[in-house]
Amino acid sequence: MKTLVHSLIVLSLFAAGACRAQVEGDWMLTLTHEAERLGIITFEREQGELRAYVDGGPVDFTLEGDRLEMEVDYRNAGGRHLVRQLIGAVDGDSMRGTLVAPHDGSTGTWRAERRTPDEVLPPAPVDFSGIWSRISAGMEKVYLDYTESAQALVDDYHYLDDPALRCVSPALVRISGWPYPLEILQNERQVTILYESFREVRRIYLDGRDFPADVPASAMGYSIGHWEGSSLVVESSLLTPAHVDQAGQPVSGNARVVERVSISEDGQNLRSLLTLHDPENYRRPIVRYRQWRKTPDTTILEYDCDSYPFYRGLEFEGRLDEFFERMSQRR
């Protein structure tokens, strides 16, 4: 009798597992909620347990049969931490459903398709020249897969640590999603990006050079690129320590950033998949999708930033000493 009961339990567990949709791997995620937002869902088994990550950060989810529910945290423009609830179903190599934002009751849709590795194609350069305005900064995931030391930095983060408040460049990863236009100038040997944000200039060298040994680190780093088909693949290093976003997620001085930039067939939309490799701070790479639309009638304006109100405000609040103490601890 015990043998029969044991066999029934095993068969029941096998049936339950067989009924659960097979989701392991990477999925290209698209949200339609106020704007189109792109990201990557990764399902992995860790010590026998299925876990999910969006853009490199862990998310809560339930998967019963083919029904999937997931909560993806994000940061809105005001810095408030919120979630989007994804409710839907898995159907073979695709999944889709309804999106709900609990904080205001707004709704949208979502879908995901299995992601295949990028095919390495012969170089086929295209022209990215023009003025581009941001239409999406991606998922803006806040909670990431931190190392123990990075978690301590995040826990200790304070708005006083934000360099943008004192008109200092927030650096490559964060500025790539800043809501100001940029202009791209391009020739066979170099792509130059002029950012309205913080008047930054970035040069991406296409002449086959390697990273130099005698160039100091900087906010935007040093970038070299090559073409894979019509996609521009850019690698950047020699970065000064910075943050991923205003939530204080750290970027170390040893970080490496890889971007894949592509243009739509009609030449009107530009997309970049930015991947941050920083094992000092994260157990897995962090992903950020950026999208821009060509806006030839836009004018790149002078970035008007004055740090005086920041310091004057701290003086009125009696917090100047606190600020300088925090700065000295981070040197």
The 8 nearest C-alpha neighbors of each residue, nearest first, counted from 0:
[[1, 3, 2, 4, 5, 6, 7, 8],
 [2, 0, 4, 3, 5, 6, 7, 8],
 [1, 3, 5, 0, 4, 6, 7, 8],
 [2, 4, 6, 0, 1, 5, 7, 8],
 [5, 3, 7, 1, 6, 2, 0, 8],
 [4, 6, 2, 8, 3, 7, 1, 9],
 [7, 5, 3, 9, 4, 8, 10, 2],
 [6, 8, 10, 4, 9, 5, 11, 3],
 [9, 7, 11, 5, 6, 10, 12, 4],
 [8, 10, 6, 12, 11, 7, 13, 5],
 [9, 11, 13, 7, 8, 12, 14, 6],
 [12, 10, 8, 14, 13, 9, 7, 15],
 [11, 13, 15, 9, 14, 10, 8, 16],
 [14, 12, 10, 16, 11, 15, 17, 9],
 [13, 15, 17, 11, 16, 12, 10, 18],
 [16, 14, 12, 18, 17, 13, 11, 19],
 [17, 15, 13, 19, 14, 18, 12, 64],
 [16, 18, 14, 15, 19, 13, 20, 12],
 [19, 17, 64, 15, 16, 14, 20, 65],
 [18, 20, 64, 16, 17, 65, 63, 21],
 [21, 19, 65, 64, 22, 18, 89, 17],
 [20, 22, 23, 19, 91, 89, 65, 17],
 [21, 23, 20, 24, 42, 89, 92, 25],
 [24, 22, 42, 43, 21, 25, 41, 44],
 [25, 23, 42, 41, 22, 43, 26, 113],
 [24, 26, 41, 114, 40, 113, 39, 42],
 [27, 25, 113, 114, 40, 112, 39, 111],
 [26, 28, 39, 111, 112, 114, 113, 38],
 [27, 29, 111, 38, 39, 37, 110, 26],
 [28, 30, 37, 110, 109, 36, 111, 38],
 [31, 29, 109, 36, 35, 32, 108, 37],
 [32, 30, 35, 108, 107, 34, 109, 33],
 [31, 33, 107, 34, 30, 35, 106, 108],
 [32, 34, 31, 35, 107, 106, 36, 105],
 [35, 33, 32, 31, 36, 135, 134, 30],
 [36, 34, 31, 30, 32, 37, 135, 29],
 [35, 37, 137, 30, 29, 138, 135, 34],
 [38, 36, 29, 137, 28, 288, 30, 138],
 [37, 39, 28, 54, 138, 27, 288, 137],
 [38, 40, 27, 54, 28, 53, 26, 41],
 [41, 39, 53, 26, 25, 52, 28, 27],
 [40, 42, 25, 52, 24, 51, 26, 53],
 [43, 41, 51, 23, 24, 50, 22, 52],
 [44, 42, 50, 23, 49, 45, 41, 51],
 [43, 45, 49, 48, 47, 50, 46, 42],
 [44, 46, 48, 47, 43, 49, 50, 42],
 [47, 45, 48, 44, 49, 43, 50, 42],
 [46, 48, 45, 44, 49, 43, 50, 23],
 [49, 47, 44, 45, 46, 50, 43, 51],
 [48, 50, 44, 43, 45, 47, 42, 51],
 [51, 49, 43, 42, 44, 48, 52, 45],
 [50, 52, 42, 41, 58, 57, 43, 53],
 [53, 51, 57, 56, 41, 55, 58, 40],
 [52, 54, 40, 56, 55, 39, 41, 57],
 [55, 53, 286, 39, 56, 285, 38, 52],
 [54, 56, 285, 53, 52, 284, 283, 286],
 [143, 55, 57, 52, 144, 53, 54, 142],
 [58, 56, 52, 51, 143, 53, 144, 55],
 [59, 57, 52, 51, 71, 70, 60, 56],
 [60, 58, 70, 69, 57, 61, 51, 71],
 [61, 59, 69, 68, 58, 70, 62, 67],
 [60, 62, 68, 67, 63, 69, 59, 66],
 [63, 61, 67, 66, 64, 68, 60, 65],
 [64, 62, 66, 65, 19, 61, 67, 20],
 [63, 65, 19, 18, 66, 20, 62, 15],
 [64, 66, 89, 20, 88, 63, 19, 67],
 [67, 65, 88, 63, 64, 62, 87, 89],
 [68, 66, 62, 88, 87, 61, 86, 65],
 [69, 67, 86, 61, 60, 85, 87, 62],
 [68, 70, 60, 85, 84, 59, 71, 61],
 [71, 69, 84, 83, 59, 82, 85, 58],
 [72, 70, 83, 82, 58, 69, 84, 73],
 [71, 73, 82, 81, 140, 83, 141, 70],
 [74, 72, 140, 139, 141, 81, 80, 82],
 [73, 75, 80, 79, 78, 139, 81, 141],
 [74, 76, 78, 77, 79, 73, 80, 81],
 [75, 77, 78, 74, 79, 80, 139, 178],
 [78, 76, 75, 79, 74, 80, 245, 81],
 [77, 79, 75, 76, 74, 80, 245, 246],
 [80, 78, 74, 75, 77, 81, 76, 73],
 [81, 79, 74, 73, 78, 75, 72, 82],
 [80, 82, 73, 72, 74, 79, 83, 75],
 [83, 81, 72, 71, 73, 70, 84, 100],
 [82, 84, 100, 71, 70, 99, 72, 85],
 [83, 85, 70, 99, 98, 69, 100, 82],
 [84, 86, 98, 69, 68, 97, 70, 83],
 [87, 85, 68, 97, 96, 67, 98, 84],
 [88, 86, 96, 67, 95, 66, 97, 68],
 [87, 89, 66, 65, 67, 94, 95, 90],
 [88, 90, 94, 65, 93, 91, 66, 20],
 [89, 91, 93, 94, 92, 88, 65, 20],
 [90, 92, 93, 89, 94, 20, 21, 22],
 [93, 91, 113, 112, 90, 94, 89, 22],
 [94, 92, 112, 90, 91, 111, 89, 113],
 [93, 95, 89, 111, 110, 88, 90, 112],
 [96, 94, 110, 87, 109, 88, 111, 93],
 [95, 97, 87, 86, 109, 108, 88, 110],
 [96, 98, 108, 86, 85, 107, 109, 87],
 [97, 99, 85, 107, 108, 106, 84, 109],
 [98, 100, 106, 84, 83, 105, 101, 107],
 [99, 101, 83, 105, 104, 102, 103, 106],
 [102, 100, 104, 103, 99, 83, 82, 105],
 [101, 103, 100, 104, 81, 82, 105, 83],
 [104, 102, 105, 101, 100, 99, 106, 81],
 [103, 105, 101, 100, 102, 106, 99, 98],
 [106, 104, 100, 103, 99, 107, 101, 102],
 [107, 105, 99, 98, 100, 104, 32, 108],
 [108, 106, 98, 32, 31, 97, 99, 109],
 [107, 109, 97, 98, 31, 96, 30, 32],
 [110, 108, 30, 95, 96, 29, 97, 31],
 [109, 111, 95, 29, 94, 28, 96, 30],
 [110, 112, 28, 94, 27, 93, 26, 29],
 [113, 111, 93, 27, 26, 92, 114, 94],
 [112, 114, 26, 92, 25, 27, 93, 115],
 [113, 115, 26, 25, 27, 112, 116, 24],
 [114, 116, 117, 113, 25, 26, 118, 27],
 [117, 115, 118, 114, 119, 25, 113, 26],
 [116, 118, 119, 115, 114, 120, 227, 259],
 [117, 119, 120, 116, 227, 115, 228, 121],
 [118, 120, 227, 117, 121, 228, 122, 116],
 [119, 121, 228, 227, 118, 122, 123, 229],
 [120, 122, 228, 227, 123, 119, 226, 229],
 [123, 121, 228, 226, 227, 124, 120, 229],
 [122, 124, 228, 229, 121, 125, 226, 227],
 [125, 123, 229, 122, 226, 126, 228, 230],
 [124, 126, 229, 127, 123, 230, 262, 231],
 [125, 127, 128, 124, 185, 266, 262, 186],
 [128, 126, 125, 129, 183, 185, 262, 184],
 [129, 127, 183, 184, 126, 185, 130, 182],
 [130, 128, 183, 182, 131, 127, 295, 293],
 [129, 131, 182, 295, 294, 181, 293, 183],
 [130, 132, 293, 292, 181, 294, 180, 291],
 [133, 131, 180, 291, 292, 294, 293, 134],
 [132, 134, 291, 135, 178, 290, 292, 180],
 [133, 135, 291, 290, 132, 292, 136, 34],
 [136, 134, 290, 137, 289, 133, 36, 35],
 [135, 137, 289, 176, 288, 290, 139, 138],
 [138, 136, 288, 36, 37, 135, 139, 289],
 [137, 139, 140, 36, 38, 37, 73, 136],
 [140, 138, 73, 137, 74, 141, 136, 287],
 [141, 139, 73, 138, 72, 142, 74, 56],
 [142, 140, 73, 143, 139, 74, 72, 246],
 [141, 143, 56, 140, 144, 57, 72, 73],
 [56, 144, 142, 145, 55, 141, 57, 140],
 [143, 145, 56, 281, 282, 57, 55, 283],
 [146, 144, 281, 150, 149, 143, 280, 282],
 [145, 147, 280, 149, 281, 148, 282, 150],
 [146, 148, 150, 149, 145, 151, 280, 152],
 [149, 147, 151, 150, 146, 152, 280, 145],
 [150, 148, 280, 152, 146, 151, 147, 145],
 [151, 149, 153, 147, 152, 148, 145, 154],
 [150, 152, 154, 148, 149, 153, 155, 147],
 [153, 151, 149, 155, 150, 154, 156, 148],
 [154, 152, 150, 156, 155, 151, 247, 248],
 [155, 153, 151, 152, 156, 150, 247, 149],
 [154, 156, 152, 153, 151, 157, 150, 247],
 [157, 155, 153, 154, 247, 152, 160, 158],
 [158, 156, 159, 160, 155, 161, 247, 154],
 [157, 159, 160, 161, 156, 245, 247, 164],
 [160, 158, 157, 161, 322, 164, 162, 325],
 [159, 161, 158, 157, 162, 156, 325, 326],
 [160, 162, 158, 159, 163, 164, 245, 157],
 [163, 161, 167, 164, 165, 169, 160, 166],
 [162, 164, 166, 167, 165, 161, 169, 168],
 [165, 163, 162, 166, 161, 309, 306, 167],
 [164, 166, 306, 163, 162, 167, 309, 305],
 [167, 165, 163, 164, 306, 304, 168, 162],
 [166, 168, 162, 163, 165, 169, 164, 197],
 [167, 169, 170, 197, 163, 166, 162, 218],
 [170, 168, 163, 162, 173, 174, 167, 241],
 [171, 169, 218, 168, 219, 174, 173, 172],
 [170, 172, 219, 174, 173, 175, 218, 169],
 [173, 171, 175, 174, 243, 170, 176, 242],
 [172, 174, 243, 175, 244, 171, 176, 170],
 [173, 175, 177, 176, 171, 172, 170, 169],
 [176, 174, 173, 172, 177, 171, 289, 136],
 [175, 177, 136, 174, 173, 289, 178, 172],
 [176, 178, 174, 175, 179, 173, 196, 136],
 [179, 177, 133, 176, 180, 132, 134, 196],
 [178, 180, 177, 195, 196, 132, 181, 133],
 [181, 179, 132, 131, 195, 133, 194, 299],
 [180, 182, 194, 131, 193, 130, 195, 132],
 [181, 183, 130, 193, 129, 192, 131, 194],
 [182, 184, 192, 128, 129, 191, 193, 185],
 [185, 183, 191, 128, 190, 192, 182, 129],
 [184, 186, 190, 128, 189, 191, 183, 187],
 [185, 187, 189, 188, 190, 184, 126, 191],
 [186, 188, 189, 185, 205, 206, 190, 124],
 [189, 187, 205, 206, 186, 204, 190, 185],
 [190, 188, 204, 205, 186, 203, 187, 185],
 [189, 191, 185, 203, 184, 202, 186, 192],
 [190, 192, 202, 184, 201, 183, 185, 203],
 [193, 191, 183, 201, 182, 200, 194, 184],
 [192, 194, 200, 182, 181, 199, 183, 191],
 [195, 193, 181, 196, 199, 198, 200, 192],
 [194, 196, 198, 181, 299, 302, 180, 179],
 [197, 195, 194, 198, 179, 302, 199, 177],
 [196, 198, 199, 302, 168, 195, 194, 166],
 [199, 197, 195, 196, 194, 302, 200, 193],
 [198, 200, 194, 197, 193, 196, 201, 195],
 [201, 199, 193, 192, 194, 198, 202, 191],
 [200, 202, 192, 191, 203, 193, 199, 219],
 [203, 201, 191, 190, 204, 192, 222, 189],
 [202, 204, 222, 190, 223, 189, 224, 191],
 [203, 205, 223, 189, 206, 224, 188, 202],
 [204, 206, 188, 224, 189, 207, 225, 223],
 [207, 205, 188, 208, 204, 189, 187, 224],
 [208, 206, 205, 209, 204, 225, 223, 224],
 [207, 209, 206, 210, 223, 204, 205, 211],
 [210, 208, 211, 207, 223, 206, 212, 204],
 [209, 211, 212, 208, 221, 223, 236, 222],
 [212, 210, 213, 214, 209, 208, 221, 237],
 [211, 213, 214, 210, 215, 209, 237, 216],
 [212, 214, 211, 215, 210, 216, 237, 221],
 [215, 213, 212, 211, 216, 237, 221, 210],
 [216, 214, 217, 213, 237, 212, 220, 238],
 [215, 217, 237, 238, 239, 220, 214, 218],
 [218, 216, 220, 239, 238, 219, 215, 237],
 [217, 219, 170, 239, 220, 238, 171, 168],
 [220, 218, 171, 170, 217, 238, 201, 221],
 [221, 219, 238, 237, 217, 236, 218, 216],
 [220, 222, 235, 236, 237, 219, 223, 210],
 [223, 221, 235, 203, 234, 204, 233, 220],
 [222, 224, 204, 203, 234, 233, 205, 235],
 [225, 223, 233, 205, 232, 204, 203, 234],
 [224, 226, 232, 205, 231, 227, 233, 223],
 [225, 227, 231, 122, 230, 228, 232, 124],
 [228, 226, 122, 120, 230, 119, 121, 229],
 [227, 229, 122, 123, 120, 121, 230, 226],
 [228, 230, 123, 124, 125, 227, 226, 231],
 [231, 229, 261, 227, 260, 228, 226, 259],
 [230, 232, 226, 260, 259, 225, 233, 227],
 [233, 231, 259, 224, 225, 258, 226, 230],
 [234, 232, 224, 258, 257, 223, 231, 222],
 [233, 235, 257, 223, 222, 256, 224, 258],
 [236, 234, 222, 256, 221, 255, 220, 257],
 [235, 237, 255, 238, 220, 221, 254, 256],
 [238, 236, 216, 220, 221, 217, 239, 215],
 [239, 237, 220, 216, 217, 236, 252, 218],
 [238, 240, 252, 217, 218, 216, 241, 237],
 [241, 239, 251, 252, 250, 238, 242, 249],
 [240, 242, 250, 249, 170, 239, 169, 251],
 [243, 241, 249, 250, 248, 244, 247, 173],
 [244, 242, 173, 248, 172, 249, 250, 247],
 [245, 243, 246, 242, 173, 247, 248, 141],
 [244, 246, 247, 161, 242, 243, 78, 248],
 [245, 247, 244, 248, 141, 78, 153, 156],
 [246, 248, 245, 153, 242, 156, 249, 244],
 [247, 249, 242, 243, 153, 246, 244, 250],
 [250, 248, 242, 247, 241, 243, 251, 149],
 [249, 251, 241, 242, 240, 243, 254, 252],
 [252, 250, 240, 253, 254, 249, 277, 241],
 [251, 253, 240, 239, 238, 254, 250, 237],
 [254, 252, 251, 255, 277, 238, 237, 236],
 [255, 253, 277, 251, 252, 276, 250, 236],
 [254, 256, 236, 276, 235, 275, 277, 253],
 [255, 257, 275, 235, 234, 274, 276, 236],
 [258, 256, 234, 274, 233, 273, 235, 275],
 [259, 257, 273, 233, 272, 232, 260, 274],
 [258, 260, 232, 272, 271, 231, 230, 233],
 [261, 259, 271, 231, 230, 270, 258, 232],
 [262, 260, 230, 270, 269, 271, 231, 259],
 [261, 263, 269, 268, 266, 270, 264, 260],
 [264, 262, 266, 268, 265, 267, 269, 261],
 [263, 265, 266, 262, 267, 268, 261, 269],
 [264, 266, 263, 267, 268, 262, 269, 293],
 [267, 265, 263, 264, 262, 268, 269, 293],
 [268, 266, 293, 265, 292, 263, 269, 262],
 [269, 267, 292, 263, 291, 262, 266, 293],
 [268, 270, 262, 291, 290, 261, 292, 263],
 [271, 269, 290, 261, 260, 289, 262, 291],
 [270, 272, 260, 289, 259, 288, 273, 258],
 [271, 273, 288, 259, 258, 287, 274, 289],
 [274, 272, 258, 287, 286, 257, 271, 288],
 [275, 273, 286, 257, 285, 256, 258, 284],
 [274, 276, 256, 285, 284, 255, 277, 286],
 [277, 275, 284, 255, 254, 256, 278, 274],
 [276, 278, 254, 279, 280, 281, 275, 255],
 [279, 277, 281, 280, 282, 276, 283, 254],
 [280, 278, 277, 281, 146, 251, 149, 148],
 [279, 281, 149, 146, 278, 145, 277, 249],
 [282, 280, 145, 278, 146, 283, 144, 277],
 [281, 283, 144, 278, 146, 145, 280, 284],
 [282, 284, 281, 55, 285, 144, 278, 276],
 [285, 283, 276, 275, 55, 274, 286, 281],
 [284, 286, 55, 275, 274, 54, 283, 276],
 [287, 285, 274, 54, 273, 55, 275, 284],
 [286, 288, 273, 137, 272, 274, 289, 54],
 [287, 289, 272, 137, 271, 37, 273, 136],
 [290, 288, 136, 271, 137, 135, 270, 176],
 [291, 289, 270, 135, 134, 269, 133, 271],
 [290, 292, 133, 269, 134, 132, 131, 268],
 [293, 291, 268, 132, 131, 267, 294, 269],
 [292, 294, 131, 267, 130, 268, 295, 132],
 [293, 295, 131, 296, 297, 130, 292, 132],
 [296, 294, 297, 130, 293, 129, 131, 298],
 [297, 295, 294, 298, 130, 293, 299, 131],
 [298, 296, 295, 294, 299, 130, 180, 131],
 [299, 297, 300, 296, 130, 295, 180, 294],
 [300, 298, 195, 297, 180, 301, 181, 182],
 [301, 299, 298, 302, 195, 303, 180, 297],
 [300, 302, 303, 195, 299, 198, 196, 197],
 [303, 301, 197, 195, 196, 300, 304, 198],
 [304, 302, 301, 305, 197, 300, 166, 196],
 [303, 305, 166, 302, 306, 197, 165, 164],
 [306, 304, 307, 166, 303, 308, 165, 309],
 [307, 305, 165, 309, 166, 308, 304, 310],
 [306, 308, 310, 309, 305, 311, 165, 312],
 [309, 307, 311, 310, 306, 312, 305, 313],
 [310, 308, 312, 306, 307, 311, 165, 313],
 [311, 309, 313, 312, 307, 308, 314, 306],
 [310, 312, 308, 314, 313, 309, 307, 315],
 [311, 313, 315, 309, 314, 310, 308, 316],
 [314, 312, 318, 316, 310, 319, 311, 315],
 [313, 315, 311, 317, 312, 316, 319, 318],
 [314, 316, 312, 313, 317, 311, 318, 310],
 [317, 315, 313, 314, 318, 312, 319, 311],
 [316, 318, 314, 315, 313, 319, 320, 321],
 [319, 317, 313, 321, 316, 320, 314, 322],
 [318, 320, 322, 313, 321, 314, 317, 323],
 [321, 319, 323, 322, 318, 324, 317, 325],
 [322, 320, 318, 324, 319, 323, 325, 317],
 [321, 323, 319, 325, 320, 324, 318, 326],
 [322, 324, 326, 320, 325, 321, 327, 319],
 [325, 323, 321, 327, 326, 322, 320, 328],
 [326, 324, 328, 322, 323, 327, 321, 329],
 [325, 327, 323, 329, 324, 328, 322, 330],
 [326, 328, 324, 329, 325, 330, 323, 322],
 [329, 327, 325, 326, 330, 324, 323, 322],
 [330, 328, 326, 327, 325, 324, 160, 240],
 [329, 327, 328, 326, 325, 240, 324, 323]]
